[in-house]
Amino acid sequence: MIHTNKMSIGTNIKQQRKKSNLSQEKLAELSNISTNYLSRIKRSTDDNMSVHVLISIANSLDTNIIELIDLSISSDSKTNIKIKQLNNEIFAIDKDKIDNVINLIIELVKNINY
């Protein structure tokens, strides 16, 4: 089972933003979201955060979505390594095709879980 920690998402975004020497306003601009929305994400008060927004933020920070959401699969480190490898492959896909790939993966995971 995949576990995410909403509080860590905001913390991870803030840490990556500071590492990149970006203001909150500049990161919001680069990610094509409002500063207010980025602030809500940071405070973990937005339950409707989309994968597309996280990808946009990750791209703006020159990192990957796995680093932002801090995914972990139980205590299985081999699985965690495979997830990071998959993320790196997804991150390398042409931005015009990424939505299709994400939708396919989501559908595949849904079908596996049923």
N, C-alpha and C positions, 0 to 999 in steps of 0.2 A: 504494500500500500504506500502511496506517495503522501508525504506530509509536507506542508508548507507552513511557515510562520509569518502571518501578516505583519507583525511588528518588525521582523527582520528585513522584510522587503524595503520598508522605508529607511531603516538604518543602513542597509546595504547600498541603496541609491545615494544616500547622503555621503557615505564613505567614498564611494566611487566618484561622486561629483566633486568632492574636495580633492581627491587624488588627481582629478583631471583639471583642477583649478578653474572650475566653472561656478558661476553664481547660480542660484536657483532660477533666476529669471532667464539666464542664458540657456540653461538646460531645458527649461520649458519651451523656449523659442526653438531650439534645435530639434526638440521632440514633437513639435507642432501641437502642444497642449498648453492650456493656460497655467499661469503660475499658481493660481488658486487650486487647480486640479492636482498639480504636482505636490502642493503643500498638503492636500487631503491624503494623497498617497503616502507621503512621508509620515503623517500622523496616524496612518492606518484607519482612516474614517471613511474610506470609499470602498464599499463592497462590490462595486460594479467595474472594477479595474479589468480591462481587457488584455488579452495576450498581445494584441496589436500595439497597445500603448506601451506595454513592458518591452516589447521588441524595439519600438521606436526609442525608448529611453536607453535601452542597452546599446543600440547602435550609436546614439548620440554620445554615450560614455565610452565608446570603443571597447565594450565588454560583451559578455553574452548573458542571455536571460537566466541561465542556471546560476551564475554568480549573483544575480539580483534576488532571485526568489529562494535561493539556498535550499534546493530540493535534497531530500535524503530518503532513501528507501530502507527502512528498518535499520539494521546495522550491517547490511551486506555491502561492503566497500567495493566489491567487484561490480555489482549492479550500479552503484553510484558512478564508478569510472565509465561504465558503458553509457550511462545517461549523459555524462559530460562529453563523451565522444560523439554521441548522436547530436547533442546541442551544437558542437563545433561544426559538424557537417551541415546542419540546418542553417547556421550562421553564415556559411559560405555560399548558400544558394542565392541566385540572382534575386534582388529585392522585388522584381515584378512577378516572380513565381512563388514567393514565400507564402502568400495567403493560401494558395492551392495546396502546398505541401502541409501546412499546419492543419488545414481542414481534413486532408487525407489521414494524417496521423491521429487527429481527434476521433474521426470515424472508426479507424482501425482499433484504437484503444477501447472505444465504446463497444465494438463488436466482440472484442476479446473478453471484456468484463461481463458480457451477457451470456 
